[in-house]
């Protein structure tokens, strides 16, 4: 679980160009200034590649914070 | 490489690459943000310091006016977006609408051409219909439309425009792997990360060309690189480059490619461990050689290490190491160059020979400018002159560090009856590193092993790249001389693929030292010259032996007490006496 947590934060850190220490489970598009719609798309692409998953169309728009991302990845991995 | 790995690498690169910025503008009518990161990575990797800016969404014409001061502009004028903006099912539109849409596109293209005519370099993709549902047995209106647009693009684009045939990338890569309609419909971002990586690879040639980073020379090894077989062992009649032989035909194709390159002004060179005259003779006399001496600008055919030879090639031609491609079949040589001269691009001849022409061609298309000008044609003779004027520079020496990194291990076994077959074969086949060139049958080797007076030592070599198997042999004749004994080296040979790592000296040292407790007075040895073994004529001198006589054969002796007891530090010895 901890491993998944770190991997997600690493992806977010690289995509949003924010130091990983600044991110945590409460991070969302409200707390990360660079999280705009274009970066959001890059985030989805990076998550799909990193976790080898396909995020369903209807979920893509919802994943606007760390917790939702984690839930979706856990569901897709099961 | 994954997208986040690219992001991480870019972060690191941006700290170390400080060269002048190379500015790139991306104009597009689709969302293509991640292209920026992938493009940056490709630039960094080639030592280019990029500054990439993406224009406004679907604003190509306006942006072409703003971005015309960039070093490079890349345009994604994408048909997906183009046809979607038409408020109709395209196949059902009437000819008036078709014509007015066509002329709108032409007008936009003309504006783009005009706005960017002073920009040093522009990349524009051809229009594609492959993203749309189609049938191989029907021609759709979209296909007709894109075909006509492409024709206009080909005919009217200014000379600074490089057209990328995007259909070629789609067909190599597959449309389903290239386009993700999910993101096209939600975000107007049709292309997958994998496609964008492929796309950037395809335009790498333009990036290299614009930044003066194309290659100038390609240097080939000879044995198993230009022909099948080993010239020094098999002889000129047995090496194979015949168009009608099973393996020879691949080498024949390679030679034809090389001649083509030479006609395009690429410098062709040779760097081979061989006797110079033997190799040059191949290009003069071999019935199947397509490559001729006149195609070869420079050659270093000798027994020095290839890093030194390639370095002197670069100095004599006065070109940078990063302008050179080196082709060799040996992983030892390829890894030597990768570690010692990492600026040189290397190609290793693949184990599956049928892939060899493909791999060579792919590299050539990426790294060489094959558009011919008259000046290029003169280059071959120009470089040849320069080479003739050049003075031999000092050798690039001290490869000890490289050798240490190989983790070489030698295994020496004594009188191992299971090795008879291979050892006899070694005496029969080894020509170059063979001090006495005595040929023995299996029975003879077998008898040496059973005879107490003889000692048969085999040598196996391995390193971190692999196992070379049994590749050396030494036969010692030990005979009594009053109370002491004398060792006489009857045979000493090594297969040429392990030469150049000082293994021969360690092999001899370990053997001689193994007689330490046996009252040995002296060691006698012999070099008997053959047509092929000139490279070992000084071997015993280098091993501290004293020359006694040198008519035809050279005879040596060495007092046992003065044998070298220093180990070569980077060779691990595994000897079960």
Interface residues (C-beta under 8 A of the other chain):
Chain A: X10 X11 X14 X15 X37 X38 X39 X41 X42 X44 X45 X46 X49 X50 X57 X60 X61
Chain B: X2 X3 X4 X7 X8 X11 X31 X33 X34 X37 X182 X183 X186 X187 X189 X192 X193
